Amino acid sequence: MIKANRLSKEEYAKNFSDVHPAFETDEGALLEANRCLFCYDAPCTKSCPTSIDVPQFIKQITTENIKGSAKTIFDSNIMGGACSKVCPVEKLCEGACVYNLLHETPIHIAKLQRYSTEKAIEKNWKLYQRSAAVGKKVAVVGAGPAGLACAHALSLKGVDVTIYEKESKGGGLMTYGVAAYKVTPEFCEAELNYITSIGGITIKYNCALGKDIQLADLQKNYDAVFLGIGVGVARELGIPGEDSEGVVDAISFIYNLRTQAYSKTAVGDKVVVIGMGMTAIDAATQSKRLGASEVTMIYRRTEAEKPCTQEELDIARLDGCNFIWLAAPKEIISENGKIKQLVCSKMKLGEADKSGRRTPIETGETIVVETDMLIKAAGQIPFVELVKKAELENDNGKIKITANSTTNFNSVFAGGDCVNGGKEVVNAVQEGKDGAKNILQFLGIN
């Protein structure tokens, strides 16, 4: 049965507390920073999509120059605080740390990055001075990582920026689409306020593209437009019974969890999650932490092909989630309109596809899983109709851009998930930076 109030307020607070605690003392951060070898041509920096100078910011921590450390991070990634909490660092900076070659624990780069950036945000350090206004206006659609990074870089150069955001709060994925135990709404709001405190940035909330605002009007009223609308439409399973009560998508599930009081967040007793990406892990672990007695994750490939990181998988395992590998949803069996069972096809791996991954093939056998709630987390698709209505050149909804971030309209630029189809937050930040750089060039601003 799907119901709310499975936990007391105290249990809820404990289950959704920070999964990656910060350093408890300054000394702890200093000790960790002094482990760094400060590599020349550092592989950790090379592996960061925003090219944060990792040895530099860590070296600044060792000299207790925390302001300098934070600025080094923000110079490359203005959302370095959020990224320190949600980046899959074992695939990026920490995965590239030379200590891995020595079979030793890599430097806790993300934790050190969090140490410096949180101090800057908490203390509201004024690390940047906005240039004088240059008389140019740019509209940014979307107050997510790409849009905020673009807006900040433009405002630094004296451009007046108006951000149009469809939700009532900014932050995008960070605010509405990430597990609550990774990053709190309070931190998302504090980070957004820190980014916009530079001045020259106005955010208009509850303004959705294609509904409240039109691209054609933005083109008329602004010198340039940047689209950072992300993705957010859940991929359908395309199986019988998908419309049964108790079948939800992970995006909506996490959104509700992030926007509702704990007492209103409902979860099933036996939850099944389809998928094995980061969003699927978030949905599964949060279901368990909300009080579900059983949570089972189902993935059509093997554990070796999982798209999530090992650390994420370990969190789900520690939370008591179960896993069924090489299985794909085939049919939902309902009773009185409510989901009761999920029938899955057993799979085997065939030949590799164009991406190099082996294609799952049905074996002809099936398994049945009892469930009263199914969460679909098999990926997200772009806003196809929205993009087509705006007459933007696209590939199945993904906005096509040139090397200069421009769309088929020369004054309209784009970046982030609406272009790349859905990557990491840090990728969206970099594409927002790229968009700002190209807009400044388009406007003739050095």
N, C-alpha and C positions, 0 to 999 in steps of 0.2 A: 504494500500500500504506500502510495506517495503521500507524505505528510510533512508538515513543518514541526518545529518545537521538539525535535528528537534530543536536543541538548539543552542544558541550562546555559544561561548567559555566561557563566564562568567557564564552562567546558568549551563553549564556542570560542571565547577569547583565547583560551589556551591552545586549542587546535589550529587557530588561524594566526598565531603569533609568528614572528619572523623566523623563516626556515633557515636563514643564513645570518646569524647574529653578528653584529659589528664587534670590533675590538672593544673589550671592556675597559682597557686603559690605554693611555698614550704610549706607555712603555711597551705594551704588547705590539702595537703597530711599529714602533721603532725597532724592536727585535726582529720582526719579520722583514722589515725593509732592509735591514743590514745583512740578511741572507742573500740578497740580490748580487749577482756577479757583474751587473752593469755592462752587459755584452756590447761590443762594437757591432754595428749593423745588426741590431738585435732582432731575432726571429719573432719575438713577441709583438714588437711594433709592426713588423711586416704582416703578421697574421690578423691585425686589427683592421677592419674595413675603414675606420676613420683615421688610421695611422697615428694613434696616440703614442707619444714618445715615452714609452713605459720606463726605461732606465732613468730618464730624466726626472719624471715625477716621483719615482721611488727614491732617487738620490736626494731630491729636495726634502722628502720626509726624513731621511737620515740626518739632515742638517737642521731639522725642525722648521723648515721654511714651508709651512703648510699652505699658506696663501699662494706661494709660487707653484707648489705642487698642484693645487686645484686649478690654477690658471693654465698650466701646461695641459692638463686634461681637457678643460673647457675650450681651449684654443682649437683642439681637434674635434671635440665632441661636447657640444653644449648640453647634451643630455647624458653626460658621463655618470651622473648620479643614478639615474634609472638603469642605464646599461650595466652598472656594477652589480645590480641586483638580478637582472633577467638574462644577461648575455650567456650563451652556451660556451663558457670560457674554456671548457675542456676541448672544444673543437677549434678554439681561436687562441688567444694569448697564452693561457696557461697550458694548453696542449702543445704549444710551440716552445715552451720554456726548456732551456738546455738541461735543467735538472732531470727531466724525463729520460734523457740519454744516459744519465748516471744512475738511473733507477732510484731516484730520490724524489721526495715530494716537491712538486713545482712551487715556485713563489706564489703566494695567495694574492695575485695581482688584483682581482676583483675586490677583495676585501680591503686592500690598501687604497684602491681607487675610491671605494665607498667612504673610507676614513676621511680622505681629503675633501671630497665633494660634499659630503654631508655637513662638515664643519662650515664650508663656504655658504651653503644654503641656509643652515640654521642661524649663522651669524650675519647673513645677508652682506657678505663682503662685496664691495663695489670693485670688481676686477676689470670692468670695461667702461669706457667713456664714449658715448655716442657722438659721431660727427655732426656738424651743423646740418640742418635740413637742406636737401638739394632740390626740393621742389618736384620730386617724382613720387608717384603713388603706385603701389603694387597690391593687388588682391591675392590673398592666399586662401585656398579652399581646403579646410581641414586643419584642426589644431592638434594633430598627432605628431609623432616624432619628425617626419619629413617636413611638415608645414612649420613647426616651431623652429627647427634648425634653419630653414630657409628664411623665415621672418627675422630671426635674431641676426643672421649674417647681413641681411639687407638693411635692417635698422642701424646696425653698426656704422654703415656708410652714409647715414643720413636720409635713407629712403623711408617714407611714411608707409606703414603696412597695416592693412585691415585684414584680419583673419575671419573667415566665415566658417562656423562650426555647427554641424547639425544637432549635436547633443547639447545638454545644458551645462556641461563641464568640458574643459580641454584635457589634453593628454592622450586622446585616442586609445589605442590598444593598451597603453599603460594603465589608463583609468578604468577601462571597461572590459578588457579582454585577457587579463593575466590573473593567475591565482592570487587570492587575497593574502596568502601567507608569504608571497614574494615581494610585493610592493603595496603599501597601504594607500587608500584614497587620500589620506592626509599628506603623504609624501608627494604624491602626484600633483596635488594642488600647490604645495610649497615649491616644488621644482618649476612648475609653470609660472608662478608668480615671480620666481627668481629670474627666469629667462626673460620675461616681459618687463621686468623692472628697469631695464636699460632705457625704456621710453620709446616712443614712436610706433608702438604696436597697440592696435585696438582689436579686441575680439568681440565679434557679434555672434552670440549663441542662438541656438534653435533656428538656424538658417541653413536649410538643406539645398544643395545644388539640384536644379531641375524642378524644385518645388517653390522655395521661397526666393531663390535667386537663380538667374539664368546666365549661362556662360556668355552669351551675346551681349548682355547688359554690362557684365564685368569688363568685357573687351572695350566697350564704349567709354566706360567711366574711369578706367585705370590705364596706366602706361604699360603694364604687363600683368599677367596672371600666372600664378603657380598652383597646380592641382596636386594635392596630396590627400586624395580621398580614400586611400587604402582599399582594402577588400573587406567583405563582411557577410557575403551571402553564403550560407552553408551548402555544401554539396549534398544532393539527395542520394539516398541509397538505391532508389529505383527498384524496390522489391515490394511484393504484395503485403498489405497490412501496414504500410508505413504511416498511414493516417490514423492509426490506433491511438487511443488516449494513453499517455505515458511515454510516447515517443517524442523526444525533444532534440534540438541541435545544441552542440556544445557552446556555440557563441551566445545563444540566448540564455543558456543555463548559467554561464559565467557572468554575463551581463546582469542578470537578475540578482545573482549573489553579490555583485559589486554595488548594486544600486538599492537593494532592499534591506530592511532591518532583518537581523538574524532570525527573528521569530516568524518571518514571512517566507523564508527560503525553504522550499519543500524538496524532499529527496525520497526516492524509493527505498524499499528494504533490500531488494536484490537488484542491483544496478548493473547493466551491461554497457560498456563503452566501445564503440566501433572506431578503430584507428589507433595509431601508436606515435603520433607526433606530439609536440609540446602541448598543444591545446587538449589533446586527448588525455595526456597525463594529468594536466591541470583539472580537467573534469572528473577524472577517476579519483584522484587524491582528495579533491574537495568533497566529493560524494561520501567518501569514507569518513572524512573529518566532520561531515554534517550528521553522521550517525547511521549510514547505511550498514547493514550487517554483512552484506557480501557485495563486492565490486569485482567484476570480471572484465578484463580488457581483451578484445578480439582483434587479431591482425592477420592479414592474408599471406604475409611472408613469414620468414623465420626471425628469431631474435637478432641474428647477425645483420639483417637488413633494416632494422628498426630506424626510423628517422629521428627519434628523440635521442638525447645524450644518455650515456650510461648513468650519470648522476641523477637525471630525472627518473630513469627507470628504477634506480635504487630507492628513491624517495617513495615511489608507488609501492615497491615491495615492502619497505619498512612500514608503510601504512596498512599493509595487509591485503593489497589488491592481488587478484588472481589473474593468470594470463593463459590465453589459448592461442597458440601460434598456428599458422597454416590453416586458417579458417576464414570464410567470407560469408556475410549475411545472405541468406537465400529467401527467407519468408518469415513474416511475423504472424504468430498465431494469437488471436485475441478472443476474449470471452466477454460478452456484453459490451463490446466496443473497447475494452481495456486490454492492453498487452498482457500476455500470459507466458508465451514462450517465443524464443528466437531459434529458427532452424538455420543452421549454417552448413555450407558445403565444405568438406575437407579439401584442402588444396595440396598441390605439389609444385615445385618450381621447375619451369621448362627452360627454354632458350632465353638468352639475354636480349633485352629490347635495345633501342637506340641509345638509351642512357647508360647501358651496361648492366642494368638490373635484370635479374631473371624473372620472367613473367609467371605469375601464379596461374595454375591450371586446375580445374576441378577434377577430382578423382572419381566422382560418382557416388561417394559415400557422404553421409550427413551426420551431424550431431545436433542435439536439442539442448538448449539452455533455458532454465526457468528464470523468468525476470518479470518485474512489475514496472521497470523503468529502463528505457534504452536511450542512450545519448549518442547522437551522431557526431563524430569528429573525424570524418574522412576527408577533411580538407575544406578550403574555402574557395569560392569562385568570385571573379570581379563583378562589378555592377554593369553587366552587359547592356541592359536597356538604357540606363542612365548615360553611359558613354556614347552609345549609338545616337541617342536623342540629341546629344550635344554636338553631333557630327564630327566626333573625334576619330581619327584613323586608329584602328585597334585590331588586336588579334584575340578574338573570342572575349572581348571585354578589357583586355590588358591594353592600356594606352601605348601607342607606338611613339617613340621619341627619337630624335637624331642624337648624334654625339654631343650636341650642345644643349641637350635637355628640351628642345623645342618639339612641339606637336606639329600637326599639319597647319596650325595657325601660328604665324611667326611670332606673335606676342604672347602666346600661351605655352607655358612650360609645365612639366610634370615630373614627378619622382616618387619613390617609395613603393609601397605594395601595389598601388594601382598600375604601376609600370612593370615591376618585377614579379608580380603574381603572389607575393607573400613570402618575404624572407625575414631576417632578424631585425629587431629595433635598430641596431647599430647600422645596418645596411640602409634603412630608411633615413637615418640621420645624415649619412654620407651623401645620399642622393638629394636630400634637401640642401646640403651645402653646395653640391654641384649645381643645382638649380639656381641658387642665389648668385653664384659666381658667373653663370651664363647670363642671368638677368642683368647683372651689373654691367657686363660687357655689352649687352644689347642696348642698355640705356646710356652707354658711354660714360660710365662712372668708374674711376680708378680706385 
